[in-house]
Amino acid sequence: ILSIALHEIRNLNQETLDSLEKPTFIKFFTSWCSHCHDLTPKFEQLAGIMQHIDFGSIQCDLDYQLCGREGIRGYPTLRLWINGRFVGYEGSREAHDMAAWINSVFQPMMQVKTHQQLQQEAYRNYAVTYYTLKTQEPEKYHDIFEEFHGSIVFGVERSEEEVFTAFREGNPVEMEAEITSENVRKFITKNKIQYFTLVQDYNFVTLTQSGLPAMMLYGNKEELADEIEMLKDFAIDNSEDFQVGFLPSDSKQAEFAKKWEKDGKKNMIIYVDFNNRNERKHAEFDPNTDIGEQMVARFKEFHKPKQESLRKQMEKQKKQNKDTKVI
């Protein structure tokens, strides 16, 4: 029988984590998490076949301060520490799929790939979106995209055009802005999550990642099944303005909304602005009015873009006056 020598899995703490030098695949877990226990034999199998990196684990119910510092919100969380930064892994928990992803991180970022290859990679990694860059000179964009190495499904397509495109749930979305680090970062962040989010305890954080406010229908999932289906197409049509989701009333993430329930009326439309101190507003859901119409109306009512400070307005006006001054 062929046996595989088990690669040591180190128990890490803040000191050892901060002193890592070699690429290390880390499991953040808790003792009470059943999914963490299910992952253990597969993680050990992976450590046995991957000899070119190290493996570590951090028990968050013992080292909760460290896990809090690293922004760990669900268990198990898997991250690869490489080149001084963490790259999160959200794909399949099978050893061969995790190994394939780790190996891909060590491949050049700017590789020519077909759409079929990218679709398969996205499926394997549970990615909602894959990205393509059309260009004849991928090398000149290397530094811009290297920041996202391993965290997105990405490929180069040789073309005379220079276009960066997100294929979000199969829908192509072209970036209209110039290909710069800041613009690419915003575009990737905005398009990497689902158009419509059925909010669960483990994925509420995804709503905060689009950079847009959220409009959520809140209530009983069975009672609102028809409205939920309608919102899936509505979310695509309104993806430039806000993120759309459904928040079940029995979710732990819905505790803040319980105080708004009154007179037996529990179905609501909730607005959350993640860019304005998580400002929250709500309105009663009207079952006799189209849910899309209600969401648009409530968004117009609730959303008040944060105004620039008077100082910033004066500085901007001063700069404009200087630029237009005739010498």
For each residue, the residues with C-beta under 8 A, 3 or more apart:
1:
2:
3:
4: 45 48 49
5: 48
6: 44 47 48
7: 47 48 50 51 54 55
8: 47 54 55
9: 27 43 44 47 55 56 57
10: 16 54 55 56 57
11: 56 57 58 59
12: 16 17 26 56 57 58
13: 16 17 58 63 66
14: 17 18 63 65 66 69
15: 18 19
16: 10 12 13 19 20 56
17: 12 13 14 20 26 56 58 66 81
18: 14 15
19: 15 16
20: 16 17 24 54 56 81
21:
22: 53 54
23: 52 53 54 80 81 82 83
24: 20 53 54 55 56 80 81 82
25: 46 50 53 54 55 56 78 79 80 81 89 98 102
26: 12 17 55 56 57 58 78 79 80 81
27: 9 36 39 43 55 56 57 58 76 77 78
28: 57 58 60 67 70 72 75 76 77 78 79
29: 33 36 39 57 58 59 60 75 76 77
30: 33 36 59 60 61 75
31: 36 59 61
32: 61
33: 29 30 36 37 75 76
34: 37 38
35: 38 39 75 76
36: 27 29 30 31 33 39 40 75 76
37: 33 34 40
38: 34 35 42 93
39: 27 29 35 36 42 43 76 93
40: 36 37 43 44
41: 44 45
42: 38 39 45 46 93 94 95 98
43: 9 27 39 40 46 47 55 57 95
44: 6 9 40 41 47 48
45: 4 41 42 48 49 95
46: 25 42 43 49 50 55 95 98 99
47: 6 7 8 9 43 44 50 55
48: 4 5 6 7 44 45
49: 4 45 46 95 99
50: 7 25 46 47 53 55 99 102
51: 7
52: 23 106
53: 22 23 24 25 50 80 102
54: 7 8 10 20 22 23 24 25
55: 7 8 9 10 24 25 26 27 43 46 47 50
56: 9 10 11 12 16 17 20 24 25 26 27
57: 9 10 11 12 26 27 28 29 43
58: 11 12 13 17 26 27 28 29 63 66 67
59: 11 29 30 31 62 63
60: 28 29 30 63 64 66 67 72 75
61: 30 31 32 64
62: 59
63: 13 14 58 59 60 66 67
64: 60 61 67 68
65: 14 68 69
66: 13 14 17 58 60 63 69 70
67: 28 58 60 63 64 70 72
68: 64 65 71 72
69: 14 65 66
70: 28 66 67 86
71: 68
72: 28 60 67 68 75 77
73: 77 202 205
74: 77 201 202
75: 28 29 30 33 35 36 60 72
76: 27 28 29 33 35 36 39
77: 27 28 29 72 73 74 88
78: 25 26 27 28 88 89 90 98
79: 25 26 28 86 87 88 89
80: 23 24 25 26 53 86 87 89 102 105 150
81: 17 20 23 24 25 26 85 86
82: 23 24 85 87 105 150
83: 23
84:
85: 81 82
86: 70 79 80 81
87: 79 80 82 105 149 150 151
88: 77 78 79 151
89: 25 78 79 80 98 101 125
90: 78 125 126 127
91: 97 98 101 124 125 126 127
92: 97 98 124 125 126
93: 38 39 42 97 98
94: 42 97 98
95: 42 43 45 46 49 98 99
96: 99 100
97: 91 92 93 94 100 101 124 125
98: 25 42 46 78 89 91 92 93 94 95 101 102
99: 46 49 50 95 96 102 103
100: 96 97 103 104 124
101: 89 91 97 98 104 105 124 125 150
102: 25 50 53 80 98 99 105 106
103: 99 100 106 107
104: 100 101 107 121 150
105: 80 82 87 101 102 149 150
106: 52 102 103
107: 103 104 111
108: 111
109: 142 145 146 148 149 154
110: 133 138 139 141 142 145 156
111: 107 108 155 156
112: 138 155 156 157 158
113: 117 118 121 132 155 156 157
114: 117 118 155
115: 118 119 132 167
116: 119 120
117: 113 114 120 121 155
118: 113 114 115 121 122 130 132 153 154 155 167
119: 115 116 122 123 130
120: 116 117 123 124
121: 104 113 117 118 124 125 127 130 153
122: 118 119 125 127 128 129 130 153
123: 119 120 126 127
124: 91 92 97 100 101 120 121
125: 89 90 91 92 97 101 121 122 153
126: 90 91 92 123
127: 90 91 121 122 123 130 152 153 192
128: 122 168 169 192 193 194
129: 122 152 153 166 167 168 169 191 192 193
130: 118 119 121 122 127 152 153 154 155 166 167
131: 152 153 154 155 164 165 166 167 188
132: 113 115 118 154 155 156 157 164 165 167
133: 110 138 141 145 154 155 156 157 163 164 165 179
134: 156 157 158 159 161 162 163 164 165
135: 138 140 141 156 157 158 159 161 162
136: 158 159 160
137: 140 141
138: 110 112 133 135 141 142 156
139: 110 142
140: 135 137
141: 110 133 135 137 138 144 145 179
142: 109 110 138 139 145 146
143: 146 181
144: 141 147 179 180 181 184
145: 109 110 133 141 142 148 149 154 184
146: 109 142 143 149
147: 144 181 185
148: 109 145 151 152 154 184 188
149: 87 105 109 145 146
150: 80 82 87 101 104 105
151: 87 88 148
152: 127 129 130 131 148 188 192
153: 118 121 122 125 127 129 130 131
154: 109 118 130 131 132 133 145 148
155: 111 112 113 114 117 118 130 131 132 133
156: 110 111 112 113 132 133 134 135 138
157: 112 113 132 133 134 135
158: 112 134 135 136
159: 134 135 136 162 163
160: 136
161: 134 135
162: 134 135 159 179
163: 133 134 159 174 175
164: 131 132 133 134 174 175 179 184 187
165: 131 132 133 134 172 173 174 175
166: 129 130 131 172 173 175 187 188 191 192
167: 115 118 129 130 131 132 170 171 172 173
168: 128 129 171 173 191 192 195
169: 128 129 194 195
170: 167
171: 167 168 236
172: 165 166 167
173: 165 166 167 168 191
174: 163 164 165
175: 163 164 165 166 179 183 184 187
176:
177: 180 183 187
178: 183
179: 133 141 144 162 164 175 183 184
180: 144 177 183 184
181: 143 144 147 184 185
182: 185 186
183: 175 177 178 179 180 186 187
184: 144 145 148 164 175 179 180 181 187 188
185: 147 181 182 188 189
186: 182 183 189 190 211
187: 164 166 175 177 183 184 190 191
188: 131 148 152 166 184 185 191 192
189: 185 186 192 209 210 211
190: 186 187 210 211 212
191: 129 166 168 173 187 188
192: 127 128 129 152 166 168 188 189 209
193: 128 129 197 206 207 209 210 243
194: 128 169 197 206
195: 168 169 232 235 236 239 244
196: 231 232 235 236 244 245 246
197: 193 194 203 206 207 243 244 245 246
198: 228 245 246 248
199: 203 204 207 216 245 246 247 248 251 253
200: 203 204 251 253
201: 74 204 251 252 253
202: 73 74
203: 197 199 200 206
204: 199 200 201 207 208 251 253
205: 73 208 209
206: 193 194 197 203 209
207: 193 197 199 204 210 214 216 243 245 272 274
208: 204 205 274
209: 189 192 193 205 206
210: 189 190 193 207 243
211: 186 189 190 274 275
212: 190 241 242 243
213: 242 243 271 272 273 274 275 299 303
214: 207 242 243 244 245 270 271 272 274
215: 242 243 244 245 269 270 271 295 298 299
216: 199 207 244 245 246 247 269 270 271 272
217: 224 227 228 231 245 246 247 267 268 269 270 285 291 295
218: 246 247 248 249 254 257 267 268 269 270 282 285
219: 223 224 248 249 266 267 268 285
220: 223 224 248 249 266 267
221: 224 225 228 246 248
222: 225
223: 219 220 267
224: 217 219 220 221 227 228 246 267 285
225: 221 222 228 229
226: 229 230
227: 217 224 230 231 291
228: 198 217 221 224 225 231 232 246
229: 225 226 232
230: 226 227 233 234 290 291 292
231: 196 217 227 228 234 235 244 246 291 292 295
232: 195 196 228 229 235 236
233: 230 236 237
234: 230 231 237 238 244 291 292 295
235: 195 196 231 232 238 239 243 244
236: 171 195 196 232 233 239
237: 233 234
238: 234 235 241 242 244 295 296
239: 195 235 236 243 244
240:
241: 212 238 299
242: 212 213 214 215 238 299 303
243: 193 197 207 210 212 213 214 215 235 239
244: 195 196 197 214 215 216 231 234 235 238 239 295
245: 196 197 198 199 207 214 215 216 217
246: 196 197 198 199 216 217 218 221 224 228 231
247: 199 216 217 218 251 253 254 257 270
248: 198 199 218 219 220 221 251 254
249: 218 219 220 254 257 266
250: 254
251: 199 200 201 204 247 248 254
252: 201 255
253: 199 200 201 204 247
254: 218 247 248 249 250 251 257 258
255: 252 258
256: 259 280
257: 218 247 249 254 260 261 268 270 282
258: 254 255 261
259: 256
260: 257 268 282
261: 257 258 265 266 268
262: 265
263:
264:
265: 261 262 268 284
266: 219 220 249 261
267: 217 218 219 220 223 224 284 285 287
268: 217 218 219 257 260 261 265 282 283 284 285
269: 215 216 217 218 282 283 284 285 294 295 298
270: 214 215 216 217 218 247 257 280 281 282
271: 213 214 215 216 279 280 281 282 298 299 302 303
272: 207 213 214 216 278 279 280
273: 213 276 277 278 279 280 303
274: 207 208 211 213 214 278
275: 211 213 306
276: 273 279 306
277: 273
278: 272 273 274
279: 271 272 273 276
280: 256 270 271 272 273
281: 270 271 298 302
282: 218 257 260 268 269 270 271
283: 268 269 294 298 301
284: 265 267 268 269
285: 217 218 219 224 267 268 269 291 294
286: 289 294
287: 267
288:
289: 286 293 294
290: 230 293 294
291: 217 227 230 231 234 285 294 295
292: 230 231 234 295 296
293: 289 290 296 297
294: 269 283 285 286 289 290 291 297 298
295: 215 217 231 234 238 244 269 291 292 298 299
296: 238 292 293 299 300
297: 293 294 300 301
298: 215 269 271 281 283 294 295 301 302
299: 213 215 241 242 271 295 296 302 303
300: 296 297 303
301: 283 297 298
302: 271 281 298 299
303: 213 242 271 273 299 300
304:
305:
306: 275 276
307:
308: 312 313 316
309: 312 313
310: 313 314
311: 314 315
312: 308 309 315 316
313: 308 309 310 316 317
314: 310 311 317 318
315: 311 312 318 319
316: 308 312 313 319 320
317: 313 314 320 321
318: 314 315 321 322
319: 315 316 322 323
320: 316 317 323 324
321: 317 318 324 325
322: 318 319 325
323: 319 320
324: 320 321
325: 321 322
326:
327:
